[in-house]
Amino acid sequence: MSFPEEYMLPCLNKKIFGIDCFGCGSQRALGLLFQGEFGAAFKMYPAIYPLILLTIFIIFNLFIKFRHDEKLKIALFILSISVIIISYIIKLIN
């Protein structure tokens, strides 16, 4: 176990039921991003980039409002959820 993984929260769903949850891999992917391993972060948790984009947009939108910001927020949310669900199904199949 590497240094950052010592401090990560365990997945209770995986411990109790033995299967990954929709968020499994997100902590490790974020750790990989901080280490500059962008490709490995995507392989670990493909939804990391849409979620980061959504988070940045929401924070940006707190301070600066513009036309159609709600539509863009909804589109980013749908994209993030879609990537999470599709990657989860692919993970379960493989």
DAKA-V876998 format. One record per backbone hydrogen bond with DSSP energy under -0.5 kcal/mol. NH is the residue of the N-H (numbers start at 1). CO is the residue of the C=O. E is the energy in kcal/mol with one decimal. If there is no record, write none. Layout:
# DAKA-V876998
{{NH	CO	E} {NH	CO	E}}
This chain:
# DAKA-V876998
{{6	2	-1.0} {6	3	-1.0} {7	4	-1.4} {8	5	-0.9} {12	10	-0.8} {15	11	-2.0} {16	12	-2.8} {17	13	-2.6} {18	13	-0.7} {18	14	-0.8} {19	13	-0.7} {24	21	-1.0} {26	23	-2.4} {29	25	-2.4} {30	26	-2.2} {31	27	-2.1} {32	28	-2.4} {33	29	-2.1} {34	30	-2.0} {35	31	-1.1} {36	33	-1.5} {37	32	-2.8} {38	36	-1.3} {41	37	-1.9} {42	38	-1.8} {43	39	-2.2} {44	40	-2.1} {45	41	-2.4} {48	45	-2.2} {49	46	-0.6} {51	47	-2.1} {52	48	-2.1} {53	49	-2.5} {54	50	-2.4} {55	51	-2.5} {56	52	-2.8} {57	53	-2.4} {58	54	-2.5} {59	55	-2.4} {60	56	-2.7} {61	57	-2.7} {62	58	-1.0} {62	59	-0.6} {63	59	-0.7} {63	60	-0.9} {64	60	-2.1} {65	63	-0.5} {69	66	-1.4} {72	68	-1.9} {73	69	-2.2} {74	70	-2.4} {75	71	-2.3} {76	72	-2.5} {77	73	-2.1} {78	74	-2.7} {79	75	-2.4} {80	76	-2.4} {81	77	-2.6} {82	78	-2.5} {83	79	-2.4} {84	80	-2.3} {85	81	-2.6} {86	82	-2.8} {87	83	-2.4} {88	84	-1.9} {89	85	-2.4} {90	86	-2.3} {91	87	-2.2} {92	88	-2.2} {93	89	-2.2} {94	90	-2.1}}
